Amino acid sequence: MRDFDEIRVFVEREIVPRYDNFDAGHGRDHVHTVMTQALQLAQHYPEVDPCLLLVAAAYHDLGLAYGREHHHTHSARIIREDERLKQWFSDEEIGIIADAAEDHRASSGHEPRTIYGRIVAEADRIIDGETIVRRALQYGMSHEPGLDREGQYRRLMEHMREKYDYGGYLKLWIPESDNAKRLEQFRQTLADEAAFRQMFDKIFDTINQ
């Protein structure tokens, strides 16, 4: 019988610190939020093993160490290659964890294969306007530091519309989540260019203080 608290201690000591190497939008705060939201959503699904879910959520972005484009597949590989997980999980369970991490990416183009993947994907959808804009702006400033304020705004607006607007590639998977209501609220802000620009400028100035 595996011990959830033992696994949580392992995750906090060995996995969470690795997020210190990523951009500000994917640091410890982010992985802790995904872990917490995933466990909260799992309360609606009694068949879900919280131990598997916690590990999937904790490892889901480790692949960023190899770049953003294929980070989800690298995260899955990292899980499958981590021999330490075998002390708690069978090969089949490790496969489930890896699939969940791989399926979390919003632009993956297909529905997550398991309930674990759907929960991690949903937990990763942090639908809060200011948080979305701050994370995207931090990423843009980290990876395209040569862009001035207007350049960052154009880059960010293009990304927001591609991902979050009606017809965007973001998909929600868990009906019990509040994300659908929050997404509609954010879309209304996105449609109001003056309101969105005001949000952007405030966050831009805060980051650059």
Secondary structure, DSSP 4 states (H G I P E B T S, - for coil): ---HHHHHHHIIIIIGGGGGGS-GGGSHHHHHHHHHHHHHHHTT-TTS-HHHHHHHHHHTTGGGGG-STTHHHHHHHHHHH-GGGGGT--HHHHHHHHHHHHTT-TTS-S--SSHHHHHHHHHH----HHHHHHHHHHHHHHH-TT--HHHHHHHHHHHHHHHHSTT-S-----TTSSHHHHHHHHHHHHH-HHHHHHHHHHHHHHHT-
